[in-house]
Amino acid sequence: MSVYFSPVFKLHKAPYRHPEAPDRLDAFMEGVRDTGGEVRETAWREDVWQLIELAHAREYVQSMRALCKREFAEIDGDTYISSGTCDAAALAVSTAVAAVEKRETAAIAARPPGHHAGRFGRALTAPSQGFCIFNTAAIAALYLGEGAVVVDIDVHHGNGTQEVLYDRDLLYISTHQHPNTLYPGTGYPDEVGVGRGEGYNVNIPLPPMLSDDAYREVVDEVIVPVLRQYGPKYIIVSLGWDAHREDPLANMNLTINSYLHAFRALLSLQKPVLFLLEGGYNREVLKRGAAALIHVLNGREPPLERPTVTSEAVYRKFREELATVREHLSKYWRL
Ligand SMILES: [Zn+2]
């Protein structure tokens, strides 16, 4: 198992303090190197601009490339572009598609993140592009076709991925902090997909302050059963570390233990898994998270954090939410 990384991913940068900054990768890669993770060269593909059009409209891609010719531009209040952004975002796509092609289990330590980027940029009703430019996870899933699944465990709903895959019979599963309480404001359980895609969009909104014990139930009672019935041939993980209790941008109470449980559950399906870095804004968590990921992928037992326990009030909300999820999914999946 290897981690793909390139300094090109650090060329996307703002001239002021922004939570989505190049030093996120320094922290992540420190965790990788500390645990002896194998770091590999990224792969550049000449056809990358065509690949990006699998998920994005040509006009959108062209407008991003035009903005990348400037030194710096703001797309909206959250999302910026710098002269290195297009190289970074396109290299992430190239590397993901190359890994998918080889059906390889790997991680890609890239930025900018992608899961909020829709066909034309801003997805669904989101107020911004949420730091994202090109949707690497959606592109990798579309490139792969039948049997592809995106499991999105970033704390934010992957509205871009949902939008792009909504009418496709490719599975998208997302756990995220409840849309009433966090950007981007979508990801309700009744958003199940349309047409050929009906039933293939699985949203599991979680109440703020949900803890490790309840997250484990989500993985075991919903994610794994749906995946087993779907029969994935390749699992793409939108891996955001911002559901961790120490993240500054969200309000969940998870530790790295929850992530470890999810990783093991996904790996237990005996299919190749591609981990794509999305969010996560606490540098220490990124470092510890990367180390934990490498340990698990190398079959070692990583150190656990002190487990968190969901309060009674939050747990009650969670069970209600899970009942709603089951109700909307019962037409399509046995849970
Ligand atoms: Zn996020």
py3Dmol code that shows the C-alpha trace and the ligand (Angstrom):
import py3Dmol

protein = """\
ATOM      1  CA  MET A   1       0.000   0.000   0.000  1.00  0.00           C
ATOM      2  CA  SER A   2       1.404   3.359  -0.953  1.00  0.00           C
ATOM      3  CA  VAL A   3       0.632   7.031  -0.615  1.00  0.00           C
ATOM      4  CA  TYR A   4       0.825   9.205  -3.693  1.00  0.00           C
ATOM      5  CA  PHE A   5       2.130  12.668  -3.055  1.00  0.00           C
ATOM      6  CA  SER A   6       3.627  15.514  -5.059  1.00  0.00           C
ATOM      7  CA  PRO A   7       4.819  19.008  -4.027  1.00  0.00           C
ATOM      8  CA  VAL A   8       2.581  20.223  -6.890  1.00  0.00           C
ATOM      9  CA  PHE A   9      -0.371  19.739  -4.493  1.00  0.00           C
ATOM     10  CA  LYS A  10       1.046  22.575  -2.409  1.00  0.00           C
ATOM     11  CA  LEU A  11       0.991  25.072  -5.278  1.00  0.00           C
ATOM     12  CA  HIS A  12      -2.684  25.769  -4.567  1.00  0.00           C
ATOM     13  CA  LYS A  13      -2.393  28.561  -2.034  1.00  0.00           C
ATOM     14  CA  ALA A  14      -3.888  31.817  -0.822  1.00  0.00           C
ATOM     15  CA  PRO A  15      -1.884  34.968   0.003  1.00  0.00           C
ATOM     16  CA  TYR A  16      -3.632  35.076   3.407  1.00  0.00           C
ATOM     17  CA  ARG A  17      -4.529  32.604   6.164  1.00  0.00           C
ATOM     18  CA  HIS A  18      -7.065  30.089   4.942  1.00  0.00           C
ATOM     19  CA  PRO A  19      -8.023  26.812   6.663  1.00  0.00           C
ATOM     20  CA  GLU A  20      -7.400  24.889   3.440  1.00  0.00           C
ATOM     21  CA  ALA A  21      -3.670  25.612   3.142  1.00  0.00           C
ATOM     22  CA  PRO A  22      -0.560  23.717   1.915  1.00  0.00           C
ATOM     23  CA  ASP A  23       0.665  22.908   5.435  1.00  0.00           C
ATOM     24  CA  ARG A  24      -2.242  20.432   5.756  1.00  0.00           C
ATOM     25  CA  LEU A  25      -0.218  18.161   3.501  1.00  0.00           C
ATOM     26  CA  ASP A  26       2.969  18.694   5.518  1.00  0.00           C
ATOM     27  CA  ALA A  27       1.097  17.416   8.575  1.00  0.00           C
ATOM     28  CA  PHE A  28      -0.458  14.479   6.723  1.00  0.00           C
ATOM     29  CA  MET A  29       2.842  13.434   5.137  1.00  0.00           C
ATOM     30  CA  GLU A  30       4.634  13.699   8.460  1.00  0.00           C
ATOM     31  CA  GLY A  31       2.211  11.083   9.797  1.00  0.00           C
ATOM     32  CA  VAL A  32       2.825   8.911   6.735  1.00  0.00           C
ATOM     33  CA  ARG A  33       6.625   9.095   7.030  1.00  0.00           C
ATOM     34  CA  ASP A  34       6.639   8.579  10.812  1.00  0.00           C
ATOM     35  CA  THR A  35       4.918   5.244  10.315  1.00  0.00           C
ATOM     36  CA  GLY A  36       7.102   4.126   7.430  1.00  0.00           C
ATOM     37  CA  GLY A  37       4.428   4.536   4.769  1.00  0.00           C
ATOM     38  CA  GLU A  38       5.741   4.140   1.232  1.00  0.00           C
ATOM     39  CA  VAL A  39       5.497   7.430  -0.665  1.00  0.00           C
ATOM     40  CA  ARG A  40       5.156   7.227  -4.430  1.00  0.00           C
ATOM     41  CA  GLU A  41       5.362   9.576  -7.376  1.00  0.00           C
ATOM     42  CA  THR A  42       2.093  10.816  -8.797  1.00  0.00           C
ATOM     43  CA  ALA A  43       1.138  10.022 -12.383  1.00  0.00           C
ATOM     44  CA  TRP A  44       0.357  12.698 -14.980  1.00  0.00           C
ATOM     45  CA  ARG A  45      -2.019  11.729 -17.779  1.00  0.00           C
ATOM     46  CA  GLU A  46      -2.179  13.661 -21.036  1.00  0.00           C
ATOM     47  CA  ASP A  47      -5.930  12.985 -21.272  1.00  0.00           C
ATOM     48  CA  VAL A  48      -6.650  14.538 -17.871  1.00  0.00           C
ATOM     49  CA  TRP A  49      -8.696  17.469 -19.236  1.00  0.00           C
ATOM     50  CA  GLN A  50     -11.029  15.027 -21.006  1.00  0.00           C
ATOM     51  CA  LEU A  51     -11.256  12.976 -17.815  1.00  0.00           C
ATOM     52  CA  ILE A  52     -12.285  16.055 -15.838  1.00  0.00           C
ATOM     53  CA  GLU A  53     -15.139  16.552 -18.294  1.00  0.00           C
ATOM     54  CA  LEU A  54     -16.595  13.225 -17.166  1.00  0.00           C
ATOM     55  CA  ALA A  55     -17.904  15.127 -14.136  1.00  0.00           C
ATOM     56  CA  HIS A  56     -17.739  18.791 -15.129  1.00  0.00           C
ATOM     57  CA  ALA A  57     -19.151  20.925 -17.937  1.00  0.00           C
ATOM     58  CA  ARG A  58     -16.558  22.099 -20.453  1.00  0.00           C
ATOM     59  CA  GLU A  59     -17.476  25.768 -19.786  1.00  0.00           C
ATOM     60  CA  TYR A  60     -16.744  25.298 -16.099  1.00  0.00           C
ATOM     61  CA  VAL A  61     -13.382  23.623 -16.729  1.00  0.00           C
ATOM     62  CA  GLN A  62     -12.427  26.377 -19.172  1.00  0.00           C
ATOM     63  CA  SER A  63     -13.389  29.102 -16.720  1.00  0.00           C
ATOM     64  CA  MET A  64     -11.249  27.495 -14.000  1.00  0.00           C
ATOM     65  CA  ARG A  65      -8.293  27.218 -16.391  1.00  0.00           C
ATOM     66  CA  ALA A  66      -8.695  30.872 -17.331  1.00  0.00           C
ATOM     67  CA  LEU A  67      -8.632  31.858 -13.636  1.00  0.00           C
ATOM     68  CA  CYS A  68      -5.492  29.747 -13.095  1.00  0.00           C
ATOM     69  CA  LYS A  69      -3.674  32.046 -15.528  1.00  0.00           C
ATOM     70  CA  ARG A  70      -3.923  34.770 -12.871  1.00  0.00           C
ATOM     71  CA  GLU A  71      -1.816  34.833  -9.781  1.00  0.00           C
ATOM     72  CA  PHE A  72      -4.839  34.684  -7.487  1.00  0.00           C
ATOM     73  CA  ALA A  73      -8.628  34.862  -7.660  1.00  0.00           C
ATOM     74  CA  GLU A  74     -11.557  34.257  -5.368  1.00  0.00           C
ATOM     75  CA  ILE A  75     -14.371  32.172  -6.820  1.00  0.00           C
ATOM     76  CA  ASP A  76     -16.605  32.844  -3.808  1.00  0.00           C
ATOM     77  CA  GLY A  77     -16.277  33.693  -0.132  1.00  0.00           C
ATOM     78  CA  ASP A  78     -14.748  30.274   0.675  1.00  0.00           C
ATOM     79  CA  THR A  79     -12.973  29.135  -2.461  1.00  0.00           C
ATOM     80  CA  TYR A  80      -9.848  30.517  -4.076  1.00  0.00           C
ATOM     81  CA  ILE A  81      -7.739  29.764  -7.111  1.00  0.00           C
ATOM     82  CA  SER A  82      -4.035  30.474  -7.522  1.00  0.00           C
ATOM     83  CA  SER A  83      -1.665  30.020 -10.462  1.00  0.00           C
ATOM     84  CA  GLY A  84      -0.846  26.463  -9.330  1.00  0.00           C
ATOM     85  CA  THR A  85      -4.412  25.336  -8.617  1.00  0.00           C
ATOM     86  CA  CYS A  86      -5.235  23.761 -11.980  1.00  0.00           C
ATOM     87  CA  ASP A  87      -1.963  21.788 -12.030  1.00  0.00           C
ATOM     88  CA  ALA A  88      -2.641  20.528  -8.504  1.00  0.00           C
ATOM     89  CA  ALA A  89      -6.313  19.652  -9.047  1.00  0.00           C
ATOM     90  CA  ALA A  90      -5.625  17.992 -12.420  1.00  0.00           C
ATOM     91  CA  LEU A  91      -2.704  15.995 -11.009  1.00  0.00           C
ATOM     92  CA  ALA A  92      -5.025  14.694  -8.270  1.00  0.00           C
ATOM     93  CA  VAL A  93      -7.450  13.488 -10.959  1.00  0.00           C
ATOM     94  CA  SER A  94      -4.635  11.929 -13.039  1.00  0.00           C
ATOM     95  CA  THR A  95      -3.256  10.068 -10.066  1.00  0.00           C
ATOM     96  CA  ALA A  96      -6.674   8.812  -8.952  1.00  0.00           C
ATOM     97  CA  VAL A  97      -7.554   7.523 -12.413  1.00  0.00           C
ATOM     98  CA  ALA A  98      -4.168   5.794 -12.703  1.00  0.00           C
ATOM     99  CA  ALA A  99      -4.753   4.068  -9.345  1.00  0.00           C
ATOM    100  CA  VAL A 100      -8.276   3.076 -10.361  1.00  0.00           C
ATOM    101  CA  GLU A 101      -6.976   1.640 -13.608  1.00  0.00           C
ATOM    102  CA  LYS A 102      -4.551  -0.576 -11.718  1.00  0.00           C
ATOM    103  CA  ARG A 103      -7.295  -1.508  -9.215  1.00  0.00           C
ATOM    104  CA  GLU A 104      -4.839  -0.551  -6.553  1.00  0.00           C
ATOM    105  CA  THR A 105      -5.386  -0.019  -2.818  1.00  0.00           C
ATOM    106  CA  ALA A 106      -3.717   3.335  -2.187  1.00  0.00           C
ATOM    107  CA  ALA A 107      -4.081   6.781  -0.665  1.00  0.00           C
ATOM    108  CA  ILE A 108      -3.670  10.090  -2.444  1.00  0.00           C
ATOM    109  CA  ALA A 109      -2.501  13.019  -0.328  1.00  0.00           C
ATOM    110  CA  ALA A 110      -3.725  15.766  -2.640  1.00  0.00           C
ATOM    111  CA  ARG A 111      -5.423  19.136  -2.465  1.00  0.00           C
ATOM    112  CA  PRO A 112      -7.507  21.133  -3.201  1.00  0.00           C
ATOM    113  CA  PRO A 113     -10.334  18.832  -2.052  1.00  0.00           C
ATOM    114  CA  GLY A 114     -13.088  17.951  -4.532  1.00  0.00           C
ATOM    115  CA  HIS A 115     -16.346  16.603  -3.133  1.00  0.00           C
ATOM    116  CA  HIS A 116     -18.233  19.934  -3.108  1.00  0.00           C
ATOM    117  CA  ALA A 117     -17.514  20.632  -6.790  1.00  0.00           C
ATOM    118  CA  GLY A 118     -20.573  19.974  -8.970  1.00  0.00           C
ATOM    119  CA  ARG A 119     -20.996  19.888 -12.734  1.00  0.00           C
ATOM    120  CA  PHE A 120     -20.843  23.683 -13.018  1.00  0.00           C
ATOM    121  CA  GLY A 121     -18.929  24.406  -9.835  1.00  0.00           C
ATOM    122  CA  ARG A 122     -21.271  25.286  -6.995  1.00  0.00           C
ATOM    123  CA  ALA A 123     -23.448  22.221  -6.385  1.00  0.00           C
ATOM    124  CA  LEU A 124     -27.132  21.971  -5.454  1.00  0.00           C
ATOM    125  CA  THR A 125     -28.073  24.835  -3.119  1.00  0.00           C
ATOM    126  CA  ALA A 126     -24.645  25.383  -1.546  1.00  0.00           C
ATOM    127  CA  PRO A 127     -23.621  28.983  -0.887  1.00  0.00           C
ATOM    128  CA  SER A 128     -20.070  28.282  -2.155  1.00  0.00           C
ATOM    129  CA  GLN A 129     -17.778  25.660  -3.711  1.00  0.00           C
ATOM    130  CA  GLY A 130     -16.440  24.846  -0.254  1.00  0.00           C
ATOM    131  CA  PHE A 131     -12.705  25.025  -1.153  1.00  0.00           C
ATOM    132  CA  CYS A 132     -13.187  22.527  -4.057  1.00  0.00           C
ATOM    133  CA  ILE A 133     -12.273  22.790  -7.754  1.00  0.00           C
ATOM    134  CA  PHE A 134     -12.473  19.398  -9.543  1.00  0.00           C
ATOM    135  CA  ASN A 135     -14.351  16.430  -8.093  1.00  0.00           C
ATOM    136  CA  THR A 136     -11.708  13.704  -8.125  1.00  0.00           C
ATOM    137  CA  ALA A 137     -13.925  11.114  -6.394  1.00  0.00           C
ATOM    138  CA  ALA A 138     -16.803  11.535  -8.855  1.00  0.00           C
ATOM    139  CA  ILE A 139     -14.434  11.473 -11.842  1.00  0.00           C
ATOM    140  CA  ALA A 140     -12.759   8.284 -10.584  1.00  0.00           C
ATOM    141  CA  ALA A 141     -16.177   6.655 -10.050  1.00  0.00           C
ATOM    142  CA  LEU A 142     -17.415   7.630 -13.528  1.00  0.00           C
ATOM    143  CA  TYR A 143     -14.171   6.447 -15.117  1.00  0.00           C
ATOM    144  CA  LEU A 144     -14.538   3.103 -13.373  1.00  0.00           C
ATOM    145  CA  GLY A 145     -18.253   2.718 -14.185  1.00  0.00           C
ATOM    146  CA  GLU A 146     -20.244  -0.298 -13.021  1.00  0.00           C
ATOM    147  CA  GLY A 147     -19.405  -1.419  -9.496  1.00  0.00           C
ATOM    148  CA  ALA A 148     -17.850   1.872  -8.427  1.00  0.00           C
ATOM    149  CA  VAL A 149     -18.804   3.286  -5.055  1.00  0.00           C
ATOM    150  CA  VAL A 150     -17.888   6.509  -3.297  1.00  0.00           C
ATOM    151  CA  VAL A 151     -18.002   6.313   0.502  1.00  0.00           C
ATOM    152  CA  ASP A 152     -17.777   9.864   1.829  1.00  0.00           C
ATOM    153  CA  ILE A 153     -16.845  10.155   5.502  1.00  0.00           C
ATOM    154  CA  ASP A 154     -15.897  13.831   5.439  1.00  0.00           C
ATOM    155  CA  VAL A 155     -18.000  15.736   8.000  1.00  0.00           C
ATOM    156  CA  HIS A 156     -19.593  17.773   5.214  1.00  0.00           C
ATOM    157  CA  HIS A 157     -22.073  16.328   2.741  1.00  0.00           C
ATOM    158  CA  GLY A 158     -20.420  15.714  -0.633  1.00  0.00           C
ATOM    159  CA  ASN A 159     -23.010  17.732  -2.499  1.00  0.00           C
ATOM    160  CA  GLY A 160     -20.871  17.863  -5.648  1.00  0.00           C
ATOM    161  CA  THR A 161     -20.429  14.104  -5.774  1.00  0.00           C
ATOM    162  CA  GLN A 162     -24.133  13.579  -5.131  1.00  0.00           C
ATOM    163  CA  GLU A 163     -25.075  16.029  -7.887  1.00  0.00           C
ATOM    164  CA  VAL A 164     -22.750  14.469 -10.456  1.00  0.00           C
ATOM    165  CA  LEU A 165     -23.744  10.852  -9.702  1.00  0.00           C
ATOM    166  CA  TYR A 166     -27.430  11.459  -8.905  1.00  0.00           C
ATOM    167  CA  ASP A 167     -28.890   9.872 -12.057  1.00  0.00           C
ATOM    168  CA  ARG A 168     -26.254   7.146 -12.338  1.00  0.00           C
ATOM    169  CA  ASP A 169     -26.503   3.635 -10.901  1.00  0.00           C
ATOM    170  CA  LEU A 170     -23.193   4.172  -9.097  1.00  0.00           C
ATOM    171  CA  LEU A 171     -23.460   4.042  -5.328  1.00  0.00           C
ATOM    172  CA  TYR A 172     -22.769   7.141  -3.257  1.00  0.00           C
ATOM    173  CA  ILE A 173     -22.870   6.799   0.550  1.00  0.00           C
ATOM    174  CA  SER A 174     -22.256   9.818   2.755  1.00  0.00           C
ATOM    175  CA  THR A 175     -22.125  10.277   6.514  1.00  0.00           C
ATOM    176  CA  HIS A 176     -22.074  13.928   7.513  1.00  0.00           C
ATOM    177  CA  GLN A 177     -23.058  16.387  10.189  1.00  0.00           C
ATOM    178  CA  HIS A 178     -26.759  17.167   9.816  1.00  0.00           C
ATOM    179  CA  PRO A 179     -27.437  19.664   6.983  1.00  0.00           C
ATOM    180  CA  ASN A 180     -29.548  21.847   9.289  1.00  0.00           C
ATOM    181  CA  THR A 181     -26.395  22.536  11.268  1.00  0.00           C
ATOM    182  CA  LEU A 182     -23.542  22.689   8.753  1.00  0.00           C
ATOM    183  CA  TYR A 183     -22.462  23.670   5.230  1.00  0.00           C
ATOM    184  CA  PRO A 184     -23.522  22.777   2.486  1.00  0.00           C
ATOM    185  CA  GLY A 185     -27.123  22.318   3.757  1.00  0.00           C
ATOM    186  CA  THR A 186     -27.924  19.202   1.718  1.00  0.00           C
ATOM    187  CA  GLY A 187     -27.643  15.470   2.348  1.00  0.00           C
ATOM    188  CA  TYR A 188     -31.094  14.567   3.703  1.00  0.00           C
ATOM    189  CA  PRO A 189     -32.122  10.896   3.658  1.00  0.00           C
ATOM    190  CA  ASP A 190     -34.912  11.485   1.115  1.00  0.00           C
ATOM    191  CA  GLU A 191     -32.326  12.467  -1.525  1.00  0.00           C
ATOM    192  CA  VAL A 192     -32.142   8.927  -2.929  1.00  0.00           C
ATOM    193  CA  GLY A 193     -31.245   9.563  -6.589  1.00  0.00           C
ATOM    194  CA  VAL A 194     -33.356   9.789  -9.766  1.00  0.00           C
ATOM    195  CA  GLY A 195     -33.929   7.680 -12.876  1.00  0.00           C
ATOM    196  CA  ARG A 196     -31.306   4.962 -13.173  1.00  0.00           C
ATOM    197  CA  GLY A 197     -29.741   6.405 -10.038  1.00  0.00           C
ATOM    198  CA  GLU A 198     -32.808   5.910  -7.821  1.00  0.00           C
ATOM    199  CA  GLY A 199     -31.773   4.134  -4.618  1.00  0.00           C
ATOM    200  CA  TYR A 200     -28.065   4.625  -5.270  1.00  0.00           C
ATOM    201  CA  ASN A 201     -27.715   7.803  -3.237  1.00  0.00           C
ATOM    202  CA  VAL A 202     -27.477   7.084   0.479  1.00  0.00           C
ATOM    203  CA  ASN A 203     -27.348  10.021   2.889  1.00  0.00           C
ATOM    204  CA  ILE A 204     -26.820   9.458   6.604  1.00  0.00           C
ATOM    205  CA  PRO A 205     -27.040  12.807   8.429  1.00  0.00           C
ATOM    206  CA  LEU A 206     -25.672  12.756  11.955  1.00  0.00           C
ATOM    207  CA  PRO A 207     -26.569  15.044  14.866  1.00  0.00           C
ATOM    208  CA  PRO A 208     -23.787  17.334  16.140  1.00  0.00           C
ATOM    209  CA  MET A 209     -21.745  15.831  19.010  1.00  0.00           C
ATOM    210  CA  LEU A 210     -22.342  12.281  17.849  1.00  0.00           C
ATOM    211  CA  SER A 211     -19.596  10.044  19.304  1.00  0.00           C
ATOM    212  CA  ASP A 212     -17.666   6.872  18.520  1.00  0.00           C
ATOM    213  CA  ASP A 213     -20.237   4.376  19.865  1.00  0.00           C
ATOM    214  CA  ALA A 214     -22.991   5.647  17.562  1.00  0.00           C
ATOM    215  CA  TYR A 215     -20.742   6.042  14.515  1.00  0.00           C
ATOM    216  CA  ARG A 216     -19.831   2.379  14.823  1.00  0.00           C
ATOM    217  CA  GLU A 217     -23.537   1.541  14.507  1.00  0.00           C
ATOM    218  CA  VAL A 218     -23.764   3.596  11.312  1.00  0.00           C
ATOM    219  CA  VAL A 219     -20.884   1.660   9.785  1.00  0.00           C
ATOM    220  CA  ASP A 220     -22.156  -1.758  10.872  1.00  0.00           C
ATOM    221  CA  GLU A 221     -25.906  -1.263  10.400  1.00  0.00           C
ATOM    222  CA  VAL A 222     -26.029   0.817   7.211  1.00  0.00           C
ATOM    223  CA  ILE A 223     -22.758   1.234   5.318  1.00  0.00           C
ATOM    224  CA  VAL A 224     -21.546  -2.371   5.351  1.00  0.00           C
ATOM    225  CA  PRO A 225     -24.958  -3.997   4.617  1.00  0.00           C
ATOM    226  CA  VAL A 226     -25.612  -1.651   1.666  1.00  0.00           C
ATOM    227  CA  LEU A 227     -22.107  -2.239   0.307  1.00  0.00           C
ATOM    228  CA  ARG A 228     -22.469  -6.019   0.579  1.00  0.00           C
ATOM    229  CA  GLN A 229     -25.726  -5.926  -1.361  1.00  0.00           C
ATOM    230  CA  TYR A 230     -24.300  -3.567  -3.989  1.00  0.00           C
ATOM    231  CA  GLY A 231     -21.197  -5.684  -4.551  1.00  0.00           C
ATOM    232  CA  PRO A 232     -18.579  -3.012  -5.242  1.00  0.00           C
ATOM    233  CA  LYS A 233     -15.611  -3.769  -7.463  1.00  0.00           C
ATOM    234  CA  TYR A 234     -13.669  -0.757  -6.246  1.00  0.00           C
ATOM    235  CA  ILE A 235     -14.235   1.490  -3.229  1.00  0.00           C
ATOM    236  CA  ILE A 236     -13.360   5.182  -3.426  1.00  0.00           C
ATOM    237  CA  VAL A 237     -13.258   6.917  -0.056  1.00  0.00           C
ATOM    238  CA  SER A 238     -13.715  10.667   0.255  1.00  0.00           C
ATOM    239  CA  LEU A 239     -11.619  10.892   3.363  1.00  0.00           C
ATOM    240  CA  GLY A 240     -12.150  14.051   5.389  1.00  0.00           C
ATOM    241  CA  TRP A 241     -10.711  14.219   8.906  1.00  0.00           C
ATOM    242  CA  ASP A 242     -13.039  17.034   9.901  1.00  0.00           C
ATOM    243  CA  ALA A 243     -15.516  14.742  11.721  1.00  0.00           C
ATOM    244  CA  HIS A 244     -12.842  14.422  14.407  1.00  0.00           C
ATOM    245  CA  ARG A 245     -13.728  16.106  17.698  1.00  0.00           C
ATOM    246  CA  GLU A 246     -10.700  18.403  17.480  1.00  0.00           C
ATOM    247  CA  ASP A 247     -11.559  19.818  14.063  1.00  0.00           C
ATOM    248  CA  PRO A 248     -12.164  23.584  14.128  1.00  0.00           C
ATOM    249  CA  LEU A 249     -14.787  23.704  11.351  1.00  0.00           C
ATOM    250  CA  ALA A 250     -17.402  21.205  12.552  1.00  0.00           C
ATOM    251  CA  ASN A 251     -19.100  19.883  15.693  1.00  0.00           C
ATOM    252  CA  MET A 252     -18.787  16.117  15.811  1.00  0.00           C
ATOM    253  CA  ASN A 253     -17.326  14.173  18.726  1.00  0.00           C
ATOM    254  CA  LEU A 254     -15.529  11.361  16.888  1.00  0.00           C
ATOM    255  CA  THR A 255     -11.980  10.182  17.502  1.00  0.00           C
ATOM    256  CA  ILE A 256      -9.614   8.399  15.166  1.00  0.00           C
ATOM    257  CA  ASN A 257     -11.120   5.159  16.509  1.00  0.00           C
ATOM    258  CA  SER A 258     -14.253   5.808  14.421  1.00  0.00           C
ATOM    259  CA  TYR A 259     -12.140   6.250  11.308  1.00  0.00           C
ATOM    260  CA  LEU A 260     -10.244   3.047  12.080  1.00  0.00           C
ATOM    261  CA  HIS A 261     -13.500   1.161  12.436  1.00  0.00           C
ATOM    262  CA  ALA A 262     -14.698   2.482   9.072  1.00  0.00           C
ATOM    263  CA  PHE A 263     -11.359   1.647   7.364  1.00  0.00           C
ATOM    264  CA  ARG A 264     -11.384  -1.908   8.677  1.00  0.00           C
ATOM    265  CA  ALA A 265     -15.021  -2.411   7.684  1.00  0.00           C
ATOM    266  CA  LEU A 266     -14.287  -1.228   4.130  1.00  0.00           C
ATOM    267  CA  LEU A 267     -11.115  -3.310   3.843  1.00  0.00           C
ATOM    268  CA  SER A 268     -13.000  -6.375   5.129  1.00  0.00           C
ATOM    269  CA  LEU A 269     -14.975  -6.404   1.868  1.00  0.00           C
ATOM    270  CA  GLN A 270     -11.780  -7.626   0.177  1.00  0.00           C
ATOM    271  CA  LYS A 271     -11.931  -5.091  -2.648  1.00  0.00           C
ATOM    272  CA  PRO A 272      -9.329  -2.472  -3.529  1.00  0.00           C
ATOM    273  CA  VAL A 273      -9.868   0.838  -1.743  1.00  0.00           C
ATOM    274  CA  LEU A 274      -8.669   4.286  -2.829  1.00  0.00           C
ATOM    275  CA  PHE A 275      -8.459   6.879  -0.039  1.00  0.00           C
ATOM    276  CA  LEU A 276      -8.706  10.446  -1.341  1.00  0.00           C
ATOM    277  CA  LEU A 277      -7.936  13.251   1.074  1.00  0.00           C
ATOM    278  CA  GLU A 278     -10.807  15.752   1.296  1.00  0.00           C
ATOM    279  CA  GLY A 279     -11.178  17.996   4.392  1.00  0.00           C
ATOM    280  CA  GLY A 280      -9.675  18.036   7.882  1.00  0.00           C
ATOM    281  CA  TYR A 281      -8.327  21.280   9.283  1.00  0.00           C
ATOM    282  CA  ASN A 282      -6.604  20.359  12.527  1.00  0.00           C
ATOM    283  CA  ARG A 283      -2.976  19.668  11.592  1.00  0.00           C
ATOM    284  CA  GLU A 284      -2.387  17.342  14.552  1.00  0.00           C
ATOM    285  CA  VAL A 285      -5.415  15.255  13.598  1.00  0.00           C
ATOM    286  CA  LEU A 286      -4.195  15.064  10.005  1.00  0.00           C
ATOM    287  CA  LYS A 287      -0.835  13.791  11.206  1.00  0.00           C
ATOM    288  CA  ARG A 288      -2.268  11.238  13.636  1.00  0.00           C
ATOM    289  CA  GLY A 289      -4.923  10.232  11.117  1.00  0.00           C
ATOM    290  CA  ALA A 290      -2.387   9.590   8.381  1.00  0.00           C
ATOM    291  CA  ALA A 291      -0.341   7.476  10.788  1.00  0.00           C
ATOM    292  CA  ALA A 292      -3.423   5.462  11.785  1.00  0.00           C
ATOM    293  CA  LEU A 293      -4.347   4.889   8.137  1.00  0.00           C
ATOM    294  CA  ILE A 294      -0.861   3.610   7.288  1.00  0.00           C
ATOM    295  CA  HIS A 295      -0.849   1.292  10.307  1.00  0.00           C
ATOM    296  CA  VAL A 296      -4.186  -0.254   9.324  1.00  0.00           C
ATOM    297  CA  LEU A 297      -3.250  -0.623   5.688  1.00  0.00           C
ATOM    298  CA  ASN A 298      -0.056  -2.381   6.703  1.00  0.00           C
ATOM    299  CA  GLY A 299      -1.992  -4.725   8.972  1.00  0.00           C
ATOM    300  CA  ARG A 300      -0.712  -3.209  12.200  1.00  0.00           C
ATOM    301  CA  GLU A 301      -2.596  -2.176  15.314  1.00  0.00           C
ATOM    302  CA  PRO A 302      -2.494   1.642  15.618  1.00  0.00           C
ATOM    303  CA  PRO A 303      -2.717   3.317  19.029  1.00  0.00           C
ATOM    304  CA  LEU A 304      -6.325   4.119  19.930  1.00  0.00           C
ATOM    305  CA  GLU A 305      -7.628   7.406  21.291  1.00  0.00           C
ATOM    306  CA  ARG A 306      -9.824   7.585  24.368  1.00  0.00           C
ATOM    307  CA  PRO A 307     -13.251   6.541  22.967  1.00  0.00           C
ATOM    308  CA  THR A 308     -16.097   9.046  23.119  1.00  0.00           C
ATOM    309  CA  VAL A 309     -19.644   8.186  24.211  1.00  0.00           C
ATOM    310  CA  THR A 310     -22.797   9.771  22.809  1.00  0.00           C
ATOM    311  CA  SER A 311     -24.975  11.589  25.332  1.00  0.00           C
ATOM    312  CA  GLU A 312     -28.514  10.342  25.815  1.00  0.00           C
ATOM    313  CA  ALA A 313     -30.109  13.361  24.117  1.00  0.00           C
ATOM    314  CA  VAL A 314     -27.841  13.134  21.063  1.00  0.00           C
ATOM    315  CA  TYR A 315     -28.298   9.366  20.893  1.00  0.00           C
ATOM    316  CA  ARG A 316     -32.089   9.754  20.837  1.00  0.00           C
ATOM    317  CA  LYS A 317     -31.843  12.191  17.915  1.00  0.00           C
ATOM    318  CA  PHE A 318     -29.451   9.830  16.193  1.00  0.00           C
ATOM    319  CA  ARG A 319     -31.811   6.815  16.460  1.00  0.00           C
ATOM    320  CA  GLU A 320     -34.661   8.946  15.065  1.00  0.00           C
ATOM    321  CA  GLU A 321     -32.462  10.023  12.182  1.00  0.00           C
ATOM    322  CA  LEU A 322     -31.370   6.450  11.520  1.00  0.00           C
ATOM    323  CA  ALA A 323     -35.019   5.317  11.474  1.00  0.00           C
ATOM    324  CA  THR A 324     -35.693   7.925   8.772  1.00  0.00           C
ATOM    325  CA  VAL A 325     -32.675   6.719   6.811  1.00  0.00           C
ATOM    326  CA  ARG A 326     -33.948   3.106   6.962  1.00  0.00           C
ATOM    327  CA  GLU A 327     -37.424   4.193   5.922  1.00  0.00           C
ATOM    328  CA  HIS A 328     -36.134   5.900   2.774  1.00  0.00           C
ATOM    329  CA  LEU A 329     -33.756   3.082   1.914  1.00  0.00           C
ATOM    330  CA  SER A 330     -36.078   0.141   2.620  1.00  0.00           C
ATOM    331  CA  LYS A 331     -37.362   0.181  -0.968  1.00  0.00           C
ATOM    332  CA  TYR A 332     -33.865  -0.456  -2.264  1.00  0.00           C
ATOM    333  CA  TRP A 333     -31.780  -2.181   0.404  1.00  0.00           C
ATOM    334  CA  ARG A 334     -32.396  -4.728   3.167  1.00  0.00           C
ATOM    335  CA  LEU A 335     -31.291  -3.139   6.424  1.00  0.00           C
TER     336      LEU A 335
END
"""
ligand_1 = """\
1
ZN
Zn -15.268 18.671 5.038
"""
view = py3Dmol.view(width=600, height=400)
view.addModel(protein, "pdb")
view.setStyle({"model": 0}, {"cartoon": {"style": "trace"}})
view.addModel(ligand_1, "xyz")
view.setStyle({"model": 1}, {"stick": {}})
view.zoomTo()
view.show()
